[in-house]
Amino acid sequence: MHELFYDLFGGPSTSNSTCPSFVIGETVCLPHVRIPFYFSLRQNLFDGIPDTHIALAAPVLAYWLLSFVFYCLDISGWRWLDKYRIHDSEEVKSRNLATPWEVARAVLLQQATQTVLGLAWLIESPEISVARCQSEMEALGRTLVWVVRRLLGEETGMKFLELRGPAMTRWLYWWGIPAVQILFALFIVDTWQYFLHRLMHTNKYLYKKFHFVHHRLYVPYAFGALYNHPFEGFLLDSLGAALAERITHLSVRQTIFLFTFSTCKGVDDHCGYNLPFDPFQMMSGNNADYHDIHHQAIGIKSNFSQPFFVHWDALLGTRMTREDIQERRKKVKKT
């Protein structure tokens, strides 16, 4: 265990020379703030553009840029891509009930709605400064002292804190807590979308009135990811992401990552390619092939999970694989 803590939080602090001790009475003493590579002390990432505006613009730009990449693959004529296509281009044209222009208009409407709602929802980040980071780390350090003393006892806890306290506080502040916030936000988005998406299929009125619009794309493609009825777009996508952001208390810059990453994942899930080198398809079993099954008649009551992981389908018995489809078809032939 000692070696594990050493690997995670480093050896005894050599930069703590200004502090005689980590715990000083009711407070803690930390070395000067060391900013990690991913963080910028600039109030806004781009001069003259608030970070809240970046959080709204970045997903829109990412949506169309990534969609354009897949569109270029669609029209490239590269034969080596054929083995990765889930459907051929003629099937897209013949089986889908919505034209590309109808899809594009609906997507632009949803993105415009999201942007207007986001301007009212997102809050400007507090002033970014070394002093603020130092103050927040000290508050976190005091919480760490309280927790460790109760878990390890007074004597053992104090020994641990003097050895690892500064490094552990720094790691939690810059890496541990932000990572947990993002992962919890992904879990909230998945949970929100699974149960509402499933409800849209089990309730006939909701399906015919709202969700059927998305299923006019029997064969999905990249820029059709946000092709929805406006009400469904607000309920599933906009509201779900907003709740995840607020519940997990994400900073504006974490929000930029969450919104942009979620958008790219959604586009990739509808891209129509089963690419072994695609990083979004490598992260989980919830990929373009998995979601394509849901868009087919045989799987329309399955694979409700979106956009990140498949745990809810697996736990609640609504997961379907290509192997399951083959088994069903064999049974039909036998009967």
C-alpha positions as CSV (number, residue, x, y, z in Angstrom):
1,M,0.0,0.0,0.0
2,H,2.9,2.4,0.8
3,E,4.3,1.8,-2.6
4,L,1.0,2.5,-4.2
5,F,0.6,5.9,-2.5
6,Y,4.2,6.6,-3.5
7,D,3.5,5.9,-7.2
8,L,0.3,8.0,-7.2
9,F,1.3,11.0,-5.2
10,G,5.1,11.0,-5.4
11,G,7.7,11.0,-2.7
12,P,7.9,13.4,0.2
13,S,7.5,17.0,-0.9
14,T,10.7,18.9,-1.6
15,S,8.9,22.1,-2.6
16,N,7.3,22.5,0.8
17,S,10.2,24.3,2.3
18,T,8.1,27.4,3.1
19,C,5.8,25.2,5.3
20,P,7.1,23.8,8.6
21,S,4.2,21.3,8.6
22,F,1.2,20.4,6.5
23,V,-1.2,20.6,9.4
24,I,-0.9,23.8,11.4
25,G,-3.7,24.1,14.0
26,E,-7.0,24.3,12.2
27,T,-5.6,25.0,8.8
28,V,-3.1,23.5,6.3
29,C,0.1,24.9,4.7
30,L,0.7,24.1,1.0
31,P,3.6,24.9,-1.3
32,H,3.1,27.4,-4.1
33,V,0.6,26.3,-6.7
34,R,2.0,24.3,-9.6
35,I,-0.2,24.6,-12.6
36,P,-0.7,21.3,-14.7
37,F,-0.2,21.3,-18.4
38,Y,-3.9,21.2,-19.3
39,F,-4.8,24.4,-17.3
40,S,-4.6,28.0,-18.4
41,L,-4.6,30.9,-16.0
42,R,-6.2,33.1,-18.7
43,Q,-9.7,34.3,-17.8
44,N,-10.9,33.3,-21.3
45,L,-9.2,30.7,-23.5
46,F,-9.5,33.1,-26.5
47,D,-9.2,36.9,-26.1
48,G,-12.5,38.7,-26.4
49,I,-14.6,35.5,-26.4
50,P,-16.1,34.3,-23.1
51,D,-15.6,30.7,-22.2
52,T,-19.4,30.3,-22.0
53,H,-19.6,31.1,-25.7
54,I,-16.9,28.6,-26.5
55,A,-18.9,26.0,-24.6
56,L,-21.9,26.6,-26.9
57,A,-20.0,27.1,-30.2
58,A,-17.5,24.2,-29.9
59,P,-20.1,21.4,-30.0
60,V,-21.7,23.0,-33.1
61,L,-18.3,23.3,-34.9
62,A,-17.3,19.8,-33.8
63,Y,-20.6,18.4,-35.1
64,W,-20.2,19.7,-38.6
65,L,-16.5,19.2,-38.9
66,L,-16.7,15.5,-37.8
67,S,-19.7,15.0,-40.0
68,F,-17.8,16.5,-42.9
69,V,-15.0,14.0,-42.3
70,F,-17.4,11.1,-42.6
71,Y,-19.1,12.7,-45.6
72,C,-15.7,12.8,-47.3
73,L,-15.3,9.1,-46.6
74,D,-18.8,8.5,-48.0
75,I,-17.9,10.1,-51.4
76,S,-14.3,9.1,-51.5
77,G,-14.8,5.9,-53.5
78,W,-12.0,4.2,-51.6
79,R,-12.6,0.5,-52.0
80,W,-10.7,-0.4,-48.8
81,L,-13.5,1.3,-46.8
82,D,-16.1,-1.1,-48.1
83,K,-15.3,-3.7,-45.4
84,Y,-16.0,-1.2,-42.7
85,R,-19.3,0.2,-44.1
86,I,-22.3,-1.0,-42.2
87,H,-24.6,-0.1,-45.1
88,D,-23.8,0.9,-48.7
89,S,-24.6,4.4,-50.0
90,E,-27.5,3.1,-52.2
91,E,-29.2,1.6,-49.1
92,V,-29.0,5.0,-47.4
93,K,-30.7,6.7,-50.4
94,S,-33.4,4.1,-50.8
95,R,-34.5,3.3,-47.2
96,N,-34.4,6.6,-45.4
97,L,-37.6,8.6,-45.3
98,A,-36.0,12.0,-44.7
99,T,-33.9,13.8,-47.3
100,P,-30.5,15.2,-46.4
101,W,-31.8,18.8,-46.6
102,E,-34.7,17.9,-44.2
103,V,-32.1,16.5,-41.8
104,A,-29.8,19.4,-42.1
105,R,-32.6,21.9,-41.4
106,A,-33.8,20.0,-38.3
107,V,-30.3,19.8,-36.9
108,L,-29.6,23.5,-37.4
109,L,-32.9,24.3,-35.7
110,Q,-32.0,22.1,-32.7
111,Q,-28.5,23.6,-32.5
112,A,-29.9,27.2,-32.6
113,T,-32.3,26.2,-29.8
114,Q,-29.5,24.7,-27.7
115,T,-27.4,27.8,-28.2
116,V,-30.2,30.2,-27.0
117,L,-31.0,28.0,-24.0
118,G,-27.3,27.7,-23.2
119,L,-26.9,31.5,-23.1
120,A,-29.5,31.6,-20.4
121,W,-28.3,28.6,-18.5
122,L,-24.5,28.8,-18.4
123,I,-22.9,31.0,-15.7
124,E,-19.6,32.9,-16.2
125,S,-16.7,31.2,-14.3
126,P,-15.3,33.0,-11.2
127,E,-12.1,34.9,-11.6
128,I,-9.3,32.6,-12.5
129,S,-6.1,33.3,-10.5
130,V,-3.3,31.6,-8.5
131,A,-4.8,33.0,-5.3
132,R,-8.1,31.4,-6.0
133,C,-6.5,28.0,-6.8
134,Q,-4.5,28.3,-3.6
135,S,-7.5,29.1,-1.5
136,E,-9.5,26.2,-3.0
137,M,-6.7,23.8,-2.5
138,E,-6.3,24.8,1.2
139,A,-10.1,24.2,1.7
140,L,-9.7,20.8,0.1
141,G,-6.6,20.1,2.3
142,R,-8.6,20.8,5.4
143,T,-11.3,18.4,4.3
144,L,-8.6,15.8,3.6
145,V,-7.3,16.2,7.1
146,W,-10.7,15.7,8.6
147,V,-11.3,12.5,6.5
148,V,-7.9,10.9,7.0
149,R,-8.0,11.5,10.8
150,R,-11.3,9.7,11.0
151,L,-10.3,6.8,8.7
152,L,-6.8,6.2,10.1
153,G,-6.9,7.6,13.6
154,E,-5.2,10.7,15.0
155,E,-1.6,9.4,15.2
156,T,-1.4,7.3,12.0
157,G,-3.4,9.9,10.2
158,M,-1.1,12.7,11.1
159,K,2.0,10.7,10.0
160,F,0.3,10.0,6.7
161,L,-0.7,13.6,6.2
162,E,2.8,14.9,6.8
163,L,4.2,12.5,4.4
164,R,1.6,12.6,1.6
165,G,-0.8,15.5,2.5
166,P,0.5,18.2,0.1
167,A,1.0,15.9,-2.9
168,M,-2.4,14.2,-2.3
169,T,-4.2,17.5,-2.0
170,R,-2.6,18.7,-5.3
171,W,-3.5,15.4,-7.1
172,L,-7.1,15.5,-5.9
173,Y,-7.5,19.1,-6.9
174,W,-6.0,19.0,-10.3
175,W,-6.7,15.4,-11.4
176,G,-8.8,13.2,-9.1
177,I,-11.9,15.4,-8.5
178,P,-12.1,16.8,-12.1
179,A,-11.9,13.2,-13.5
180,V,-14.7,12.0,-11.1
181,Q,-16.9,15.0,-12.1
182,I,-16.6,14.2,-15.8
183,L,-17.2,10.5,-15.3
184,F,-20.2,11.2,-13.1
185,A,-21.5,13.6,-15.8
186,L,-21.2,10.9,-18.4
187,F,-23.1,8.5,-16.2
188,I,-25.9,11.1,-15.7
189,V,-26.2,11.7,-19.4
190,D,-26.3,7.9,-20.1
191,T,-28.9,7.3,-17.4
192,W,-31.1,10.2,-18.5
193,Q,-31.0,9.2,-22.2
194,Y,-31.5,5.5,-21.6
195,F,-34.7,5.7,-19.6
196,L,-36.2,8.5,-21.7
197,H,-35.2,6.8,-24.9
198,R,-36.7,3.6,-23.7
199,L,-39.9,5.4,-22.7
200,M,-40.1,6.9,-26.2
201,H,-40.2,3.4,-27.6
202,T,-42.5,1.8,-25.1
203,N,-45.1,4.6,-25.1
204,K,-46.9,4.5,-28.5
205,Y,-48.0,8.1,-28.3
206,L,-44.5,9.4,-27.6
207,Y,-43.0,7.2,-30.3
208,K,-45.5,8.3,-33.0
209,K,-45.6,11.9,-32.0
210,F,-41.9,12.6,-31.3
211,H,-39.4,9.8,-31.6
212,F,-40.5,8.4,-35.0
213,V,-38.9,11.5,-36.5
214,H,-35.4,10.2,-35.7
215,H,-36.3,6.8,-36.9
216,R,-37.1,8.1,-40.4
217,L,-33.4,7.5,-40.8
218,Y,-33.6,3.8,-41.0
219,V,-29.9,3.8,-42.1
220,P,-28.1,6.4,-39.9
221,Y,-25.4,8.7,-41.1
222,A,-23.1,11.2,-39.3
223,F,-24.9,14.5,-39.6
224,G,-28.2,12.9,-38.8
225,A,-27.2,12.3,-35.2
226,L,-29.3,15.3,-34.0
227,Y,-32.1,14.7,-36.4
228,N,-35.0,14.7,-33.9
229,H,-38.4,16.3,-33.2
230,P,-37.6,19.7,-31.6
231,F,-39.3,18.6,-28.3
232,E,-37.3,15.4,-28.2
233,G,-34.1,17.3,-29.0
234,F,-34.7,19.6,-26.0
235,L,-35.7,16.8,-23.6
236,L,-33.1,14.1,-24.4
237,D,-30.1,16.1,-25.5
238,S,-30.3,19.7,-24.2
239,L,-31.9,19.1,-20.9
240,G,-29.9,15.9,-20.1
241,A,-26.6,17.7,-20.8
242,A,-27.6,20.7,-18.8
243,L,-28.6,18.6,-15.8
244,A,-25.4,16.7,-15.9
245,E,-23.4,20.0,-16.0
246,R,-25.3,21.4,-13.0
247,I,-25.5,18.3,-10.8
248,T,-21.8,17.6,-11.1
249,H,-20.8,21.3,-10.6
250,L,-18.6,21.4,-13.7
251,S,-16.5,24.4,-14.4
252,V,-17.1,26.2,-17.7
253,R,-14.0,24.5,-19.2
254,Q,-15.1,21.1,-18.1
255,T,-18.4,21.9,-19.7
256,I,-16.7,22.7,-23.0
257,F,-15.2,19.2,-22.9
258,L,-18.4,17.5,-21.9
259,F,-20.6,19.2,-24.5
260,T,-18.0,18.8,-27.3
261,F,-17.1,15.2,-26.4
262,S,-20.7,14.2,-26.2
263,T,-21.4,15.7,-29.6
264,C,-18.5,14.0,-31.2
265,K,-19.6,10.7,-29.7
266,G,-23.1,11.1,-31.0
267,V,-22.0,11.9,-34.5
268,D,-19.6,8.9,-34.4
269,D,-22.4,6.6,-33.2
270,H,-24.4,7.5,-36.4
271,C,-21.5,7.5,-38.8
272,G,-22.3,4.2,-40.6
273,Y,-18.8,2.8,-40.2
274,N,-17.4,0.1,-38.0
275,L,-13.9,1.4,-37.8
276,P,-11.3,-0.5,-35.7
277,F,-9.0,2.5,-35.5
278,D,-11.8,5.0,-34.4
279,P,-11.0,6.2,-30.8
280,F,-14.7,6.8,-30.1
281,Q,-15.6,3.3,-31.1
282,M,-12.7,1.9,-29.1
283,M,-13.8,3.4,-25.8
284,S,-16.9,1.1,-25.3
285,G,-19.2,-1.3,-27.0
286,N,-21.7,1.5,-27.6
287,N,-20.6,2.4,-31.1
288,A,-21.9,2.9,-34.6
289,D,-22.6,-0.8,-35.1
290,Y,-24.4,-1.1,-31.7
291,H,-26.6,1.9,-32.4
292,D,-27.2,0.8,-36.0
293,I,-28.9,-2.4,-34.6
294,H,-31.4,-0.1,-32.8
295,H,-32.3,1.6,-36.1
296,Q,-33.2,-1.7,-37.7
297,A,-36.6,-3.3,-37.4
298,I,-35.3,-6.3,-35.6
299,G,-33.5,-4.3,-32.9
300,I,-35.8,-1.3,-32.5
301,K,-36.8,-2.5,-29.0
302,S,-33.2,-3.0,-28.0
303,N,-30.0,-1.0,-27.5
304,F,-31.5,2.1,-26.0
305,S,-28.2,3.1,-24.3
306,Q,-26.6,6.2,-25.7
307,P,-24.2,7.8,-26.1
308,F,-21.3,6.4,-24.0
309,F,-21.7,3.0,-22.4
310,V,-24.0,-0.1,-22.5
311,H,-24.4,-0.9,-18.8
312,W,-28.1,0.0,-18.6
313,D,-28.9,-2.3,-21.6
314,A,-26.8,-5.1,-20.1
315,L,-28.3,-4.8,-16.6
316,L,-32.0,-4.4,-17.8
317,G,-31.9,-7.1,-20.6
318,T,-32.3,-4.8,-23.6
319,R,-28.9,-5.4,-25.2
320,M,-28.7,-7.0,-28.6
321,T,-25.7,-8.0,-30.6
322,R,-25.1,-9.1,-34.2
323,E,-24.8,-12.7,-32.8
324,D,-28.2,-12.3,-31.2
325,I,-29.7,-11.3,-34.5
326,Q,-28.2,-14.3,-36.2
327,E,-29.7,-16.6,-33.6
328,R,-33.1,-15.1,-34.0
329,R,-33.0,-15.5,-37.7
330,K,-32.0,-19.1,-37.3
331,K,-34.9,-19.8,-35.1
332,V,-37.3,-18.1,-37.5
333,K,-36.0,-20.4,-40.4
334,K,-36.5,-23.5,-38.3
335,T,-40.1,-22.6,-37.5
